[in-house]
Amino acid sequence: IRLSEFAEFLEGRRALPRRSVVITFDDGHVSGYQHAFPLLVKYGYPSTFFLYTDFLGAKEALGWAQIREMAASG
């Protein structure tokens, strides 16, 4: 489920399907784009990436074009 759906559940405004899961990624490593993103798109799984903006653009980090592509995919 989306992180926002989980927040609504915690607020008592939404029921969740049985065996729900929230998928999150931290820091903004490029491996999230290279390995996880294609699988998330393939299977239609929503996810949330928490990014350190001062890390972006570093050698092992996501770039803005990759971030925009992931955001545009929903």
N, C-alpha and C positions, 0 to 999 in steps of 0.2 A: 504494500500500500504506500501511498505518498505520505511524507512526513506530516503534511497538513491534515491528512485524514486521521493520523494518530493523535494529533493535537486536539482535533474535534472529539475524538473518543475520550480523551482525558478530561475534556470539559463537559462530558455527558451529552454531547449533541449528535453523536453518531455511534452506531453499532458497527463492529468489525466482523468481517468474514472469519470463520474458524481457521486457525493456523495462519494468521496474517504475519507478515514480516515487513520491517522497514529496513531498507538498504542504504547505508551511508558510507562515504569515503572521506578521509581527512587529509589535509595538507595541500593537495593539488599536484601530486606526482603524475608525470606523464604516463606512467603505467596504467593509471585509471582510464585514460583515453585509449591507449593502445590495446589493452587486454579486456577490461571490464565493459567499456562503452559498447563495443560491437555485440557482446552477449546480451547486454541490457536491451539494446534495440531489437536484436533478433527475437528475444522472448517477450518483449513488451513490458519489461519490469521498470517501474519508476524508481528513481534513486535521488539522493541528495549528496552533493559534493560540498564540503566545507573547505574553503580555500583561504590560505594565507596570502594576502595580496602582495606582501613584500617578498614572497618566495616565487611568485609567478614570473616566468621568463628566464629563470635560472636553468642551468644545464639539465637537470632531471625534472623540471617543473612544466606544468601546462603553459601554453601560450594563449593569448587572447583569442586567436582564431579558433583554436580547439574548444575553448570555453563557449564561444558564441555558437559553434556547431552543436555542442551538446545541449545548450539551453534551447536552441531552436527545435531540437528533436522532441522536446516535451519531457 
